[in-house]
């Protein structure tokens, strides 16, 4: 297990190379687009991702 504060999608990619599962709280804080998750999921099909997407008051993710 590795716990660290990060704000980059590249850090999530690195973790996907090292671990079987990656948990991200507040995906929006990574500065990545929602569609980038599909690219991440396709690039690491054997990695389990648990991501929290927060919805704003205006209805955006």
mmCIF file as Biopython writes it, N, C-alpha, C and O atoms, coordinates in Angstrom:
data_model
#
loop_
_atom_site.group_PDB
_atom_site.id
_atom_site.type_symbol
_atom_site.label_atom_id
_atom_site.label_alt_id
_atom_site.label_comp_id
_atom_site.label_asym_id
_atom_site.label_entity_id
_atom_site.label_seq_id
_atom_site.pdbx_PDB_ins_code
_atom_site.Cartn_x
_atom_site.Cartn_y
_atom_site.Cartn_z
_atom_site.occupancy
_atom_site.B_iso_or_equiv
_atom_site.auth_seq_id
_atom_site.auth_asym_id
_atom_site.pdbx_PDB_model_num
ATOM 1   N N  . UNK A ? 1  ? 0.850   -1.164 0.000   1.0 0.0 1  A 1 
ATOM 2   C CA . UNK A ? 1  ? 0.000   0.000  0.000   1.0 0.0 1  A 1 
ATOM 3   C C  . UNK A ? 1  ? 0.896   1.226  0.000   1.0 0.0 1  A 1 
ATOM 4   O O  . UNK A ? 1  ? 1.946   1.260  0.642   1.0 0.0 1  A 1 
ATOM 5   N N  . UNK A ? 2  ? 0.452   2.225  -0.736  1.0 0.0 2  A 1 
ATOM 6   C CA . UNK A ? 2  ? 1.173   3.478  -0.795  1.0 0.0 2  A 1 
ATOM 7   C C  . UNK A ? 2  ? 0.144   4.593  -0.719  1.0 0.0 2  A 1 
ATOM 8   O O  . UNK A ? 2  ? -0.790  4.637  -1.520  1.0 0.0 2  A 1 
ATOM 9   N N  . UNK A ? 3  ? 0.309   5.477  0.221   1.0 0.0 3  A 1 
ATOM 10  C CA . UNK A ? 3  ? -0.609  6.600  0.368   1.0 0.0 3  A 1 
ATOM 11  C C  . UNK A ? 3  ? 0.180   7.864  0.096   1.0 0.0 3  A 1 
ATOM 12  O O  . UNK A ? 3  ? 1.210   8.124  0.717   1.0 0.0 3  A 1 
ATOM 13  N N  . UNK A ? 4  ? -0.329  8.651  -0.852  1.0 0.0 4  A 1 
ATOM 14  C CA . UNK A ? 4  ? 0.373   9.893  -1.122  1.0 0.0 4  A 1 
ATOM 15  C C  . UNK A ? 4  ? -0.584  10.907 -1.703  1.0 0.0 4  A 1 
ATOM 16  O O  . UNK A ? 4  ? -1.581  10.562 -2.338  1.0 0.0 4  A 1 
ATOM 17  N N  . UNK A ? 5  ? -0.267  12.137 -1.477  1.0 0.0 5  A 1 
ATOM 18  C CA . UNK A ? 5  ? -1.048  13.221 -2.053  1.0 0.0 5  A 1 
ATOM 19  C C  . UNK A ? 5  ? -0.486  13.526 -3.424  1.0 0.0 5  A 1 
ATOM 20  O O  . UNK A ? 5  ? 0.720   13.716 -3.584  1.0 0.0 5  A 1 
ATOM 21  N N  . UNK A ? 6  ? -1.343  13.571 -4.390  1.0 0.0 6  A 1 
ATOM 22  C CA . UNK A ? 6  ? -0.901  13.854 -5.746  1.0 0.0 6  A 1 
ATOM 23  C C  . UNK A ? 6  ? -1.949  14.681 -6.456  1.0 0.0 6  A 1 
ATOM 24  O O  . UNK A ? 6  ? -3.120  14.682 -6.074  1.0 0.0 6  A 1 
ATOM 25  N N  . UNK A ? 7  ? -1.538  15.362 -7.460  1.0 0.0 7  A 1 
ATOM 26  C CA . UNK A ? 7  ? -2.482  16.146 -8.248  1.0 0.0 7  A 1 
ATOM 27  C C  . UNK A ? 7  ? -2.209  15.996 -9.731  1.0 0.0 7  A 1 
ATOM 28  O O  . UNK A ? 7  ? -2.497  16.900 -10.516 1.0 0.0 7  A 1 
ATOM 29  N N  . UNK A ? 8  ? -1.654  14.855 -10.118 1.0 0.0 8  A 1 
ATOM 30  C CA . UNK A ? 8  ? -1.317  14.640 -11.522 1.0 0.0 8  A 1 
ATOM 31  C C  . UNK A ? 8  ? -1.801  13.278 -11.992 1.0 0.0 8  A 1 
ATOM 32  O O  . UNK A ? 8  ? -1.688  12.283 -11.276 1.0 0.0 8  A 1 
ATOM 33  N N  . UNK A ? 9  ? -2.339  13.247 -13.198 1.0 0.0 9  A 1 
ATOM 34  C CA . UNK A ? 9  ? -2.777  11.974 -13.783 1.0 0.0 9  A 1 
ATOM 35  C C  . UNK A ? 9  ? -1.572  11.071 -14.040 1.0 0.0 9  A 1 
ATOM 36  O O  . UNK A ? 9  ? -1.705  9.847  -14.036 1.0 0.0 9  A 1 
ATOM 37  N N  . UNK A ? 10 ? -0.400  11.664 -14.264 1.0 0.0 10 A 1 
ATOM 38  C CA . UNK A ? 10 ? 0.800   10.857 -14.495 1.0 0.0 10 A 1 
ATOM 39  C C  . UNK A ? 10 ? 1.159   10.044 -13.259 1.0 0.0 10 A 1 
ATOM 40  O O  . UNK A ? 10 ? 1.698   8.943  -13.378 1.0 0.0 10 A 1 
ATOM 41  N N  . UNK A ? 11 ? 0.870   10.567 -12.081 1.0 0.0 11 A 1 
ATOM 42  C CA . UNK A ? 11 ? 1.113   9.809  -10.845 1.0 0.0 11 A 1 
ATOM 43  C C  . UNK A ? 11 ? 0.175   8.612  -10.748 1.0 0.0 11 A 1 
ATOM 44  O O  . UNK A ? 11 ? 0.557   7.559  -10.238 1.0 0.0 11 A 1 
ATOM 45  N N  . UNK A ? 12 ? -1.050  8.771  -11.236 1.0 0.0 12 A 1 
ATOM 46  C CA . UNK A ? 12 ? -2.005  7.666  -11.225 1.0 0.0 12 A 1 
ATOM 47  C C  . UNK A ? 12 ? -1.529  6.585  -12.190 1.0 0.0 12 A 1 
ATOM 48  O O  . UNK A ? 12 ? -1.628  5.396  -11.887 1.0 0.0 12 A 1 
ATOM 49  N N  . UNK A ? 13 ? -1.020  6.986  -13.338 1.0 0.0 13 A 1 
ATOM 50  C CA . UNK A ? 13 ? -0.475  6.027  -14.307 1.0 0.0 13 A 1 
ATOM 51  C C  . UNK A ? 13 ? 0.706   5.261  -13.705 1.0 0.0 13 A 1 
ATOM 52  O O  . UNK A ? 13 ? 0.820   4.048  -13.885 1.0 0.0 13 A 1 
ATOM 53  N N  . UNK A ? 14 ? 1.568   5.962  -13.002 1.0 0.0 14 A 1 
ATOM 54  C CA . UNK A ? 14 ? 2.716   5.308  -12.360 1.0 0.0 14 A 1 
ATOM 55  C C  . UNK A ? 14 ? 2.243   4.309  -11.310 1.0 0.0 14 A 1 
ATOM 56  O O  . UNK A ? 14 ? 2.784   3.208  -11.209 1.0 0.0 14 A 1 
ATOM 57  N N  . UNK A ? 15 ? 1.244   4.687  -10.534 1.0 0.0 15 A 1 
ATOM 58  C CA . UNK A ? 15 ? 0.706   3.777  -9.517  1.0 0.0 15 A 1 
ATOM 59  C C  . UNK A ? 15 ? 0.078   2.549  -10.165 1.0 0.0 15 A 1 
ATOM 60  O O  . UNK A ? 15 ? 0.169   1.445  -9.628  1.0 0.0 15 A 1 
ATOM 61  N N  . UNK A ? 16 ? -0.558  2.739  -11.316 1.0 0.0 16 A 1 
ATOM 62  C CA . UNK A ? 16 ? -1.170  1.612  -12.026 1.0 0.0 16 A 1 
ATOM 63  C C  . UNK A ? 16 ? -0.113  0.617  -12.500 1.0 0.0 16 A 1 
ATOM 64  O O  . UNK A ? 16 ? -0.393  -0.574 -12.633 1.0 0.0 16 A 1 
ATOM 65  N N  . UNK A ? 17 ? 1.089   1.100  -12.751 1.0 0.0 17 A 1 
ATOM 66  C CA . UNK A ? 17 ? 2.192   0.210  -13.118 1.0 0.0 17 A 1 
ATOM 67  C C  . UNK A ? 17 ? 2.702   -0.588 -11.924 1.0 0.0 17 A 1 
ATOM 68  O O  . UNK A ? 17 ? 3.229   -1.688 -12.089 1.0 0.0 17 A 1 
ATOM 69  N N  . UNK A ? 18 ? 2.549   -0.042 -10.733 1.0 0.0 18 A 1 
ATOM 70  C CA . UNK A ? 18 ? 3.116   -0.646 -9.529  1.0 0.0 18 A 1 
ATOM 71  C C  . UNK A ? 18 ? 2.132   -1.491 -8.725  1.0 0.0 18 A 1 
ATOM 72  O O  . UNK A ? 18 ? 2.539   -2.424 -8.033  1.0 0.0 18 A 1 
ATOM 73  N N  . UNK A ? 19 ? 0.831   -1.170 -8.811  1.0 0.0 19 A 1 
ATOM 74  C CA . UNK A ? 19 ? -0.154  -1.800 -7.946  1.0 0.0 19 A 1 
ATOM 75  C C  . UNK A ? 19 ? -1.293  -2.416 -8.748  1.0 0.0 19 A 1 
ATOM 76  O O  . UNK A ? 19 ? -1.567  -2.005 -9.876  1.0 0.0 19 A 1 
ATOM 77  N N  . UNK A ? 20 ? -1.957  -3.412 -8.148  1.0 0.0 20 A 1 
ATOM 78  C CA . UNK A ? 20 ? -3.116  -4.050 -8.780  1.0 0.0 20 A 1 
ATOM 79  C C  . UNK A ? 20 ? -4.372  -3.191 -8.664  1.0 0.0 20 A 1 
ATOM 80  O O  . UNK A ? 20 ? -5.320  -3.373 -9.427  1.0 0.0 20 A 1 
ATOM 81  N N  . UNK A ? 21 ? -4.382  -2.270 -7.728  1.0 0.0 21 A 1 
ATOM 82  C CA . UNK A ? 21 ? -5.534  -1.406 -7.517  1.0 0.0 21 A 1 
ATOM 83  C C  . UNK A ? 21 ? -5.092  0.001  -7.164  1.0 0.0 21 A 1 
ATOM 84  O O  . UNK A ? 21 ? -4.091  0.193  -6.473  1.0 0.0 21 A 1 
ATOM 85  N N  . UNK A ? 22 ? -5.835  0.976  -7.637  1.0 0.0 22 A 1 
ATOM 86  C CA . UNK A ? 22 ? -5.535  2.383  -7.371  1.0 0.0 22 A 1 
ATOM 87  C C  . UNK A ? 22 ? -6.828  3.067  -6.946  1.0 0.0 22 A 1 
ATOM 88  O O  . UNK A ? 22 ? -7.859  2.920  -7.602  1.0 0.0 22 A 1 
ATOM 89  N N  . UNK A ? 23 ? -6.773  3.811  -5.854  1.0 0.0 23 A 1 
ATOM 90  C CA . UNK A ? 23 ? -7.924  4.560  -5.360  1.0 0.0 23 A 1 
ATOM 91  C C  . UNK A ? 23 ? -7.593  6.044  -5.448  1.0 0.0 23 A 1 
ATOM 92  O O  . UNK A ? 23 ? -6.547  6.494  -4.979  1.0 0.0 23 A 1 
ATOM 93  N N  . UNK A ? 24 ? -8.505  6.793  -6.058  1.0 0.0 24 A 1 
ATOM 94  C CA . UNK A ? 24 ? -8.304  8.232  -6.204  1.0 0.0 24 A 1 
ATOM 95  C C  . UNK A ? 24 ? -9.510  8.946  -5.607  1.0 0.0 24 A 1 
ATOM 96  O O  . UNK A ? 24 ? -10.643 8.749  -6.047  1.0 0.0 24 A 1 
ATOM 97  N N  . UNK A ? 25 ? -9.258  9.766  -4.614  1.0 0.0 25 A 1 
ATOM 98  C CA . UNK A ? 25 ? -10.304 10.601 -4.035  1.0 0.0 25 A 1 
ATOM 99  C C  . UNK A ? 25 ? -10.234 11.946 -4.752  1.0 0.0 25 A 1 
ATOM 100 O O  . UNK A ? 25 ? -9.178  12.577 -4.803  1.0 0.0 25 A 1 
ATOM 101 N N  . UNK A ? 26 ? -11.325 12.362 -5.286  1.0 0.0 26 A 1 
ATOM 102 C CA . UNK A ? 26 ? -11.427 13.637 -6.000  1.0 0.0 26 A 1 
ATOM 103 C C  . UNK A ? 26 ? -10.658 13.612 -7.315  1.0 0.0 26 A 1 
ATOM 104 O O  . UNK A ? 26 ? -9.634  14.281 -7.459  1.0 0.0 26 A 1 
ATOM 105 N N  . UNK A ? 27 ? -11.148 12.852 -8.250  1.0 0.0 27 A 1 
ATOM 106 C CA . UNK A ? 27 ? -10.554 12.748 -9.577  1.0 0.0 27 A 1 
ATOM 107 C C  . UNK A ? 27 ? -10.402 14.132 -10.216 1.0 0.0 27 A 1 
ATOM 108 O O  . UNK A ? 27 ? -9.437  14.376 -10.940 1.0 0.0 27 A 1 
ATOM 109 N N  . UNK A ? 28 ? -11.325 15.013 -9.958  1.0 0.0 28 A 1 
ATOM 110 C CA . UNK A ? 28 ? -11.291 16.350 -10.531 1.0 0.0 28 A 1 
ATOM 111 C C  . UNK A ? 28 ? -10.057 17.145 -10.144 1.0 0.0 28 A 1 
ATOM 112 O O  . UNK A ? 28 ? -9.619  18.016 -10.895 1.0 0.0 28 A 1 
ATOM 113 N N  . UNK A ? 29 ? -9.495  16.855 -8.982  1.0 0.0 29 A 1 
ATOM 114 C CA . UNK A ? 29 ? -8.303  17.576 -8.539  1.0 0.0 29 A 1 
ATOM 115 C C  . UNK A ? 29 ? -7.048  17.164 -9.297  1.0 0.0 29 A 1 
ATOM 116 O O  . UNK A ? 29 ? -5.998  17.788 -9.145  1.0 0.0 29 A 1 
ATOM 117 N N  . UNK A ? 30 ? -7.149  16.113 -10.117 1.0 0.0 30 A 1 
ATOM 118 C CA . UNK A ? 30 ? -6.002  15.689 -10.921 1.0 0.0 30 A 1 
ATOM 119 C C  . UNK A ? 30 ? -5.798  16.592 -12.130 1.0 0.0 30 A 1 
ATOM 120 O O  . UNK A ? 30 ? -4.752  16.541 -12.777 1.0 0.0 30 A 1 
ATOM 121 N N  . UNK A ? 31 ? -6.795  17.417 -12.435 1.0 0.0 31 A 1 
ATOM 122 C CA . UNK A ? 31 ? -6.705  18.271 -13.608 1.0 0.0 31 A 1 
ATOM 123 C C  . UNK A ? 31 ? -6.926  17.514 -14.903 1.0 0.0 31 A 1 
ATOM 124 O O  . UNK A ? 31 ? -6.608  18.015 -15.982 1.0 0.0 31 A 1 
ATOM 125 N N  . UNK A ? 32 ? -7.465  16.319 -14.802 1.0 0.0 32 A 1 
ATOM 126 C CA . UNK A ? 32 ? -7.724  15.484 -15.984 1.0 0.0 32 A 1 
ATOM 127 C C  . UNK A ? 32 ? -9.188  15.614 -16.376 1.0 0.0 32 A 1 
ATOM 128 O O  . UNK A ? 32 ? -10.043 15.927 -15.547 1.0 0.0 32 A 1 
ATOM 129 N N  . UNK A ? 33 ? -9.457  15.371 -17.634 1.0 0.0 33 A 1 
ATOM 130 C CA . UNK A ? 33 ? -10.832 15.377 -18.116 1.0 0.0 33 A 1 
ATOM 131 C C  . UNK A ? 33 ? -11.493 14.051 -17.749 1.0 0.0 33 A 1 
ATOM 132 O O  . UNK A ? 33 ? -10.810 13.046 -17.550 1.0 0.0 33 A 1 
ATOM 133 N N  . UNK A ? 34 ? -12.805 14.051 -17.661 1.0 0.0 34 A 1 
ATOM 134 C CA . UNK A ? 34 ? -13.533 12.829 -17.330 1.0 0.0 34 A 1 
ATOM 135 C C  . UNK A ? 34 ? -13.232 11.754 -18.376 1.0 0.0 34 A 1 
ATOM 136 O O  . UNK A ? 34 ? -13.092 10.581 -18.031 1.0 0.0 34 A 1 
ATOM 137 N N  . UNK A ? 35 ? -13.131 12.140 -19.640 1.0 0.0 35 A 1 
ATOM 138 C CA . UNK A ? 35 ? -12.843 11.186 -20.710 1.0 0.0 35 A 1 
ATOM 139 C C  . UNK A ? 35 ? -11.470 10.551 -20.610 1.0 0.0 35 A 1 
ATOM 140 O O  . UNK A ? 35 ? -11.243 9.476  -21.164 1.0 0.0 35 A 1 
ATOM 141 N N  . UNK A ? 36 ? -10.549 11.205 -19.907 1.0 0.0 36 A 1 
ATOM 142 C CA . UNK A ? 36 ? -9.211  10.641 -19.730 1.0 0.0 36 A 1 
ATOM 143 C C  . UNK A ? 36 ? -9.250  9.352  -18.920 1.0 0.0 36 A 1 
ATOM 144 O O  . UNK A ? 36 ? -8.328  8.539  -18.996 1.0 0.0 36 A 1 
ATOM 145 N N  . UNK A ? 37 ? -10.322 9.161  -18.139 1.0 0.0 37 A 1 
ATOM 146 C CA . UNK A ? 37 ? -10.433 7.937  -17.364 1.0 0.0 37 A 1 
ATOM 147 C C  . UNK A ? 37 ? -10.566 6.726  -18.281 1.0 0.0 37 A 1 
ATOM 148 O O  . UNK A ? 37 ? -10.011 5.667  -17.990 1.0 0.0 37 A 1 
ATOM 149 N N  . UNK A ? 38 ? -11.293 6.871  -19.381 1.0 0.0 38 A 1 
ATOM 150 C CA . UNK A ? 38 ? -11.413 5.763  -20.329 1.0 0.0 38 A 1 
ATOM 151 C C  . UNK A ? 38 ? -10.055 5.384  -20.901 1.0 0.0 38 A 1 
ATOM 152 O O  . UNK A ? 38 ? -9.751  4.201  -21.056 1.0 0.0 38 A 1 
ATOM 153 N N  . UNK A ? 39 ? -9.250  6.371  -21.211 1.0 0.0 39 A 1 
ATOM 154 C CA . UNK A ? 39 ? -7.899  6.109  -21.719 1.0 0.0 39 A 1 
ATOM 155 C C  . UNK A ? 39 ? -7.075  5.379  -20.666 1.0 0.0 39 A 1 
ATOM 156 O O  . UNK A ? 39 ? -6.347  4.438  -20.982 1.0 0.0 39 A 1 
ATOM 157 N N  . UNK A ? 40 ? -7.190  5.810  -19.426 1.0 0.0 40 A 1 
ATOM 158 C CA . UNK A ? 40 ? -6.462  5.182  -18.324 1.0 0.0 40 A 1 
ATOM 159 C C  . UNK A ? 40 ? -6.903  3.738  -18.136 1.0 0.0 40 A 1 
ATOM 160 O O  . UNK A ? 40 ? -6.076  2.840  -17.978 1.0 0.0 40 A 1 
ATOM 161 N N  . UNK A ? 41 ? -8.207  3.526  -18.156 1.0 0.0 41 A 1 
ATOM 162 C CA . UNK A ? 41 ? -8.769  2.189  -17.971 1.0 0.0 41 A 1 
ATOM 163 C C  . UNK A ? 41 ? -8.342  1.253  -19.102 1.0 0.0 41 A 1 
ATOM 164 O O  . UNK A ? 41 ? -8.034  0.085  -18.864 1.0 0.0 41 A 1 
ATOM 165 N N  . UNK A ? 42 ? -8.327  1.764  -20.316 1.0 0.0 42 A 1 
ATOM 166 C CA . UNK A ? 42 ? -7.914  0.945  -21.459 1.0 0.0 42 A 1 
ATOM 167 C C  . UNK A ? 42 ? -6.418  0.667  -21.451 1.0 0.0 42 A 1 
ATOM 168 O O  . UNK A ? 42 ? -5.983  -0.394 -21.901 1.0 0.0 42 A 1 
ATOM 169 N N  . UNK A ? 43 ? -5.638  1.596  -20.952 1.0 0.0 43 A 1 
ATOM 170 C CA . UNK A ? 43 ? -4.183  1.412  -20.905 1.0 0.0 43 A 1 
ATOM 171 C C  . UNK A ? 43 ? -3.776  0.400  -19.837 1.0 0.0 43 A 1 
ATOM 172 O O  . UNK A ? 43 ? -2.736  -0.248 -19.961 1.0 0.0 43 A 1 
ATOM 173 N N  . UNK A ? 44 ? -4.592  0.261  -18.786 1.0 0.0 44 A 1 
ATOM 174 C CA . UNK A ? 44 ? -4.280  -0.644 -17.670 1.0 0.0 44 A 1 
ATOM 175 C C  . UNK A ? 44 ? -5.488  -1.543 -17.385 1.0 0.0 44 A 1 
ATOM 176 O O  . UNK A ? 44 ? -6.142  -1.389 -16.354 1.0 0.0 44 A 1 
ATOM 177 N N  . UNK A ? 45 ? -5.787  -2.481 -18.294 1.0 0.0 45 A 1 
ATOM 178 C CA . UNK A ? 45 ? -6.986  -3.308 -18.139 1.0 0.0 45 A 1 
ATOM 179 C C  . UNK A ? 45 ? -6.946  -4.259 -16.943 1.0 0.0 45 A 1 
ATOM 180 O O  . UNK A ? 45 ? -7.997  -4.729 -16.506 1.0 0.0 45 A 1 
ATOM 181 N N  . UNK A ? 46 ? -5.782  -4.549 -16.411 1.0 0.0 46 A 1 
ATOM 182 C CA . UNK A ? 46 ? -5.668  -5.470 -15.278 1.0 0.0 46 A 1 
ATOM 183 C C  . UNK A ? 46 ? -5.592  -4.757 -13.931 1.0 0.0 46 A 1 
ATOM 184 O O  . UNK A ? 46 ? -5.380  -5.395 -12.899 1.0 0.0 46 A 1 
ATOM 185 N N  . UNK A ? 47 ? -5.762  -3.451 -13.941 1.0 0.0 47 A 1 
ATOM 186 C CA . UNK A ? 47 ? -5.719  -2.652 -12.715 1.0 0.0 47 A 1 
ATOM 187 C C  . UNK A ? 47 ? -7.134  -2.275 -12.315 1.0 0.0 47 A 1 
ATOM 188 O O  . UNK A ? 47 ? -7.942  -1.886 -13.158 1.0 0.0 47 A 1 
ATOM 189 N N  . UNK A ? 48 ? -7.429  -2.390 -11.039 1.0 0.0 48 A 1 
ATOM 190 C CA . UNK A ? 48 ? -8.730  -1.991 -10.508 1.0 0.0 48 A 1 
ATOM 191 C C  . UNK A ? 48 ? -8.626  -0.531 -10.086 1.0 0.0 48 A 1 
ATOM 192 O O  . UNK A ? 48 ? -7.762  -0.168 -9.287  1.0 0.0 48 A 1 
ATOM 193 N N  . UNK A ? 49 ? -9.504  0.298  -10.621 1.0 0.0 49 A 1 
ATOM 194 C CA . UNK A ? 49 ? -9.537  1.714  -10.270 1.0 0.0 49 A 1 
ATOM 195 C C  . UNK A ? 49 ? -10.799 2.010  -9.480  1.0 0.0 49 A 1 
ATOM 196 O O  . UNK A ? 49 ? -11.900 1.640  -9.886  1.0 0.0 49 A 1 
ATOM 197 N N  . UNK A ? 50 ? -10.632 2.671  -8.366  1.0 0.0 50 A 1 
ATOM 198 C CA . UNK A ? 50 ? -11.757 3.191  -7.601  1.0 0.0 50 A 1 
ATOM 199 C C  . UNK A ? 50 ? -11.553 4.698  -7.567  1.0 0.0 50 A 1 
ATOM 200 O O  . UNK A ? 50 ? -10.601 5.201  -6.969  1.0 0.0 50 A 1 
ATOM 201 N N  . UNK A ? 51 ? -12.468 5.410  -8.224  1.0 0.0 51 A 1 
ATOM 202 C CA . UNK A ? 51 ? -12.340 6.858  -8.350  1.0 0.0 51 A 1 
ATOM 203 C C  . UNK A ? 51 ? -13.572 7.543  -7.806  1.0 0.0 51 A 1 
ATOM 204 O O  . UNK A ? 51 ? -14.689 7.051  -7.968  1.0 0.0 51 A 1 
ATOM 205 N N  . UNK A ? 52 ? -13.371 8.671  -7.167  1.0 0.0 52 A 1 
ATOM 206 C CA . UNK A ? 52 ? -14.485 9.477  -6.687  1.0 0.0 52 A 1 
ATOM 207 C C  . UNK A ? 52 ? -14.577 10.703 -7.586  1.0 0.0 52 A 1 
ATOM 208 O O  . UNK A ? 52 ? -13.653 11.514 -7.655  1.0 0.0 52 A 1 
ATOM 209 N N  . UNK A ? 53 ? -15.717 10.823 -8.276  1.0 0.0 53 A 1 
ATOM 210 C CA . UNK A ? 53 ? -16.006 11.989 -9.100  1.0 0.0 53 A 1 
ATOM 211 C C  . UNK A ? 53 ? -17.000 12.842 -8.326  1.0 0.0 53 A 1 
ATOM 212 O O  . UNK A ? 53 ? -18.086 12.372 -7.986  1.0 0.0 53 A 1 
ATOM 213 N N  . UNK A ? 54 ? -16.647 14.066 -8.051  1.0 0.0 54 A 1 
ATOM 214 C CA . UNK A ? 54 ? -17.541 14.938 -7.291  1.0 0.0 54 A 1 
ATOM 215 C C  . UNK A ? 54 ? -18.329 15.825 -8.241  1.0 0.0 54 A 1 
ATOM 216 O O  . UNK A ? 54 ? -17.787 16.367 -9.205  1.0 0.0 54 A 1 
ATOM 217 N N  . UNK A ? 55 ? -19.593 15.962 -7.957  1.0 0.0 55 A 1 
ATOM 218 C CA . UNK A ? 55 ? -20.472 16.796 -8.773  1.0 0.0 55 A 1 
ATOM 219 C C  . UNK A ? 55 ? -20.626 18.161 -8.092  1.0 0.0 55 A 1 
ATOM 220 O O  . UNK A ? 55 ? -20.903 18.237 -6.895  1.0 0.0 55 A 1 
ATOM 221 N N  . UNK A ? 56 ? -20.445 19.231 -8.860  1.0 0.0 56 A 1 
ATOM 222 C CA . UNK A ? 56 ? -20.568 20.578 -8.299  1.0 0.0 56 A 1 
ATOM 223 C C  . UNK A ? 56 ? -22.031 20.993 -8.221  1.0 0.0 56 A 1 
ATOM 224 O O  . UNK A ? 56 ? -22.907 20.314 -8.757  1.0 0.0 56 A 1 
ATOM 225 N N  . UNK A ? 57 ? -22.286 22.097 -7.559  1.0 0.0 57 A 1 
ATOM 226 C CA . UNK A ? 57 ? -23.658 22.620 -7.461  1.0 0.0 57 A 1 
ATOM 227 C C  . UNK A ? 57 ? -24.232 22.967 -8.817  1.0 0.0 57 A 1 
ATOM 228 O O  . UNK A ? 57 ? -25.447 22.916 -9.011  1.0 0.0 57 A 1 
ATOM 229 N N  . UNK A ? 58 ? -23.361 23.323 -9.770  1.0 0.0 58 A 1 
ATOM 230 C CA . UNK A ? 58 ? -23.834 23.672 -11.109 1.0 0.0 58 A 1 
ATOM 231 C C  . UNK A ? 58 ? -24.100 22.434 -11.955 1.0 0.0 58 A 1 
ATOM 232 O O  . UNK A ? 58 ? -24.565 22.554 -13.089 1.0 0.0 58 A 1 
ATOM 233 N N  . UNK A ? 59 ? -23.813 21.241 -11.424 1.0 0.0 59 A 1 
ATOM 234 C CA . UNK A ? 59 ? -24.108 20.012 -12.124 1.0 0.0 59 A 1 
ATOM 235 C C  . UNK A ? 59 ? -22.962 19.442 -12.929 1.0 0.0 59 A 1 
ATOM 236 O O  . UNK A ? 59 ? -23.121 18.402 -13.568 1.0 0.0 59 A 1 
ATOM 237 N N  . UNK A ? 60 ? -21.804 20.098 -12.917 1.0 0.0 60 A 1 
ATOM 238 C CA . UNK A ? 60 ? -20.661 19.565 -13.646 1.0 0.0 60 A 1 
ATOM 239 C C  . UNK A ? 60 ? -19.890 18.584 -12.781 1.0 0.0 60 A 1 
ATOM 240 O O  . UNK A ? 60 ? -20.008 18.575 -11.556 1.0 0.0 60 A 1 
ATOM 241 N N  . UNK A ? 61 ? -19.097 17.758 -13.453 1.0 0.0 61 A 1 
ATOM 242 C CA . UNK A ? 61 ? -18.284 16.787 -12.715 1.0 0.0 61 A 1 
ATOM 243 C C  . UNK A ? 61 ? -16.864 17.272 -12.698 1.0 0.0 61 A 1 
ATOM 244 O O  . UNK A ? 61 ? -15.994 16.613 -12.129 1.0 0.0 61 A 1 
#
